[in-house]
Amino acid sequence: MAATAQPRYYAPPPGVLRMVPLDELTAVYHRTSGQTHLVAAPVPEILAALEAAPATLDVLLARLAERYDLADPDPEALAARLAELETLGLVQRR
């Protein structure tokens, strides 16, 4: 039986999101929908990690662990954040 390929997560194209840090929160304006979202870490970090290139959950977790020196990377927590971002329209899964 062949292994099922993991879906890839994509950030919106360049220029679609405008992120503005506001102390502990970040305002994310989605130009296409006209919606503004107030988010906290690790959302801005996830979006930044996906800007470079789409990634599977495992690849994205590795990117984040490398960039932010995560002591105990948690794939389930990352999957939950990605599902929330997908619901908000800030990330696409294919």
Buried (B, 14 or more C-beta within 10 A) or exposed (E): EEEEEEBBBBBBEEEBBEBEEEEEBBEBBBEEEEEEBEBEEBBBBBBBBBEEEBBEBEBBBBBBBEEEEBEEBEEEEBBEBBEEBBEBBBBBBE
